[in-house]
């Protein structure tokens, strides 16, 4: 069975501080991993995916197969980064996403 | 391009009733997925339809069903409602090549009394 674990329900950081949102996964094959974000009063939206290896809004995430992790990082947090972040994986065909329980990031001034 | 549209946005039902929720995907998207979001269980996959065929199914009882029409619009139905079915039901669409890149609607909030 596939599983995504986000150990922190809430992460509070100061503006300008580094951010790391943790995500660990369990899947027997080669998963595709994603980070989704939901800003206040907005729809859930894709932030980034591991296969694209992009930096979106200053965020990056590296897939570590040895540690089965896909942590989301940003060197300097901004106030507009405050949101709910969900890590998700796809194992197998189609769009069956397994989501973690989410981490609420709060960036304080 | 219009986003994913879900109707109704809010509804209240009583136990034992049934409900039908509707989802219009982004134009050109043929994959439509449904998720249930609750404070206790988070986001849970219900099912996915692609070109009118159910492509994936989550671990929900048979009371939860869905279908997709030839224009890619989708509906989900929950019969014999239970209190625990109270949730935000999210629909998401995806293009043929956008595996995992889901575009979500605002959701339909169902309250079962």
Interface residues (C-beta under 8 A of the other chain):
Chain A: X32 X34 X36 X43 X44 X45 X46 X49 X86 X88 X90 X93 X94 X95 X96 X97 X98 X99 X100 X101 X102
Chain B: X3 X31 X33 X35 X42 X43 X44 X45 X48 X50 X55 X56 X58 X90 X92 X94 X99 X100 X101 X102 X103 X104 X105 X106
